[in-house]
Amino acid sequence: MTDYGNDLRFGTFVTPSAQNPGHVLDLAVATDRSGLDLVSFQDHPYQPAFLDTSTLLAFVAARTENVHVSANVASLPLRPPAVMARAAASVDILSGGRFELGIGAGAFWDAIVAMGGRRLTPGQGVDALREAIEIIRALWDADERGGVRIEGKYYSAVGAKRGPRPAHEIPVWIGAYKPRMLALTGSVGDGWLPTIEYVPGGLAGMPEMNARIDAAAIESGRDPSDVKRLVNFMRVDFSPATRGLLNGPVEAWIDQMSDMALTHGIDTFLIGGDDVAMTERYAAEVAPAVREVVARERA
């Protein structure tokens, strides 16, 4: 297996419920205060039961001190890339370099069209995402002379002024499952961000998908380790007996996460559950132990 790096990160994958905004903020603050690395939020702009994720990210960044924030993942068809680039850079500047960009080609197309977006085929979505990433990075590149002149089939930025420069080099993490999206991730992405429940075969499907990303990275002249491997785990629980992946006692979580890091190269673990007590226990009892086990094994 490719060595994707030694740094492990731990965080949360939060449902941005508009019915209980106080709980959403409590989860974000708990993620921050417990010393976890990242708090991320689903982005479904067509879902009236959810808070708007772009607004929420800015609000959470202002309410926290150390934790990084990200959409998980931003719905590109309803987030114009040039505007997304400026919004991302703005939150990054205001938060002191704590914004990360998770992005996807789009899903739930009927809902997207109902909100004024355009319907794309899966292949068109991949091409549109590639164009969008190029535009976003070009706008962030404030040191380059002249305006951005990118004319794509789906997105263009012709004469747009560059900037503002983000406070740190914002990574682009791509939500991907199908072969062309995995290839795009390997060729231009800084990270792969799937949800394990949607990966065909679950953990058993990871080697094939990792291999597709690695092959695309190598074909593009990149090192596969340039693409970080982040994974969401939605159905998690601390329970007395082990009932499945991240559903069992603390010791089982530690064993399973350590094995996933060592076997599949996962370097960032994001848990759902939307539970403050679970978040705090995860930070206090699981994350430090997994770091210790993986460091010892790799040493």
Secondary structure as the mmCIF struct_conf table of DSSP 4:
data_model
#
loop_
_struct_conf.conf_type_id
_struct_conf.id
_struct_conf.beg_label_comp_id
_struct_conf.beg_label_asym_id
_struct_conf.beg_label_seq_id
_struct_conf.end_label_comp_id
_struct_conf.end_label_asym_id
_struct_conf.end_label_seq_id
BEND BEND1 ASN A 6 ASN A 6
STRN STRN1 ARG A 9 VAL A 14
STRN STRN2 SER A 17 SER A 17
BEND BEND2 ALA A 18 GLN A 19
HELX_RH_AL_P HELX_RH_AL_P1 PRO A 21 ARG A 33
TURN_TY1_P TURN_TY1_P1 SER A 34 GLY A 35
BEND BEND3 ASP A 37 ASP A 37
STRN STRN3 LEU A 38 PHE A 41
TURN_TY1_P TURN_TY1_P2 PRO A 45 TYR A 46
TURN_TY1_P TURN_TY1_P3 PRO A 48 ALA A 49
STRN STRN4 PHE A 50 PHE A 50
HELX_RH_AL_P HELX_RH_AL_P2 THR A 53 ARG A 63
BEND BEND4 GLU A 65 ASN A 66
STRN STRN5 HIS A 68 ALA A 71
BEND BEND5 ASN A 72 VAL A 73
STRN STRN6 ALA A 74 SER A 75
HELX_RH_3T_P HELX_RH_3T_P1 LEU A 76 LEU A 78
BEND BEND6 ARG A 79 ARG A 79
HELX_RH_AL_P HELX_RH_AL_P3 PRO A 81 SER A 95
TURN_TY1_P TURN_TY1_P4 GLY A 96 GLY A 96
BEND BEND7 GLY A 97 GLY A 97
STRN STRN7 PHE A 99 GLY A 104
HELX_RH_AL_P HELX_RH_AL_P4 TRP A 109 ALA A 114
TURN_TY1_P TURN_TY1_P5 MET A 115 GLY A 116
HELX_RH_AL_P HELX_RH_AL_P5 PRO A 122 TRP A 140
TURN_TY1_P TURN_TY1_P6 ALA A 142 ASP A 143
BEND BEND8 GLU A 144 GLY A 146
STRN STRN8 VAL A 148 GLU A 151
BEND BEND9 LYS A 153 TYR A 154
STRN STRN9 SER A 156 ALA A 160
HELX_LH_PP_P HELX_LH_PP_P1 LYS A 161 ARG A 162
HELX_LH_PP_P HELX_LH_PP_P2 PRO A 164 PRO A 166
BEND BEND10 ALA A 167 HIS A 168
STRN STRN10 VAL A 172 ILE A 174
BEND BEND11 LYS A 178 LYS A 178
HELX_RH_AL_P HELX_RH_AL_P6 PRO A 179 VAL A 188
BEND BEND12 ASP A 190 ASP A 190
STRN STRN11 GLY A 191 TRP A 192
STRN STRN12 THR A 195 THR A 195
HELX_RH_3T_P HELX_RH_3T_P2 ILE A 196 TYR A 198
BEND BEND13 VAL A 199 VAL A 199
TURN_TY1_P TURN_TY1_P7 PRO A 200 GLY A 201
HELX_RH_3T_P HELX_RH_3T_P3 GLY A 202 GLY A 205
HELX_RH_AL_P HELX_RH_AL_P7 MET A 206 GLU A 219
TURN_TY1_P TURN_TY1_P8 SER A 220 GLY A 221
HELX_RH_3T_P HELX_RH_3T_P4 PRO A 224 ASP A 226
BEND BEND14 VAL A 227 VAL A 227
STRN STRN13 LYS A 228 PHE A 233
BEND BEND15 ARG A 235 ARG A 235
STRN STRN14 ASP A 237 PHE A 238
BEND BEND16 PRO A 240 ALA A 241
STRN STRN15 GLY A 244 GLY A 244
TURN_TY1_P TURN_TY1_P9 LEU A 245 LEU A 246
STRN STRN16 ASN A 247 GLY A 248
HELX_RH_AL_P HELX_RH_AL_P8 VAL A 250 HIS A 264
STRN STRN17 THR A 268 ILE A 271
BEND BEND17 GLY A 273 GLY A 273
HELX_RH_AL_P HELX_RH_AL_P9 VAL A 276 ARG A 281
HELX_RH_PI_P HELX_RH_PI_P1 TYR A 282 VAL A 286
HELX_RH_AL_P HELX_RH_AL_P10 ALA A 287 ARG A 298
#
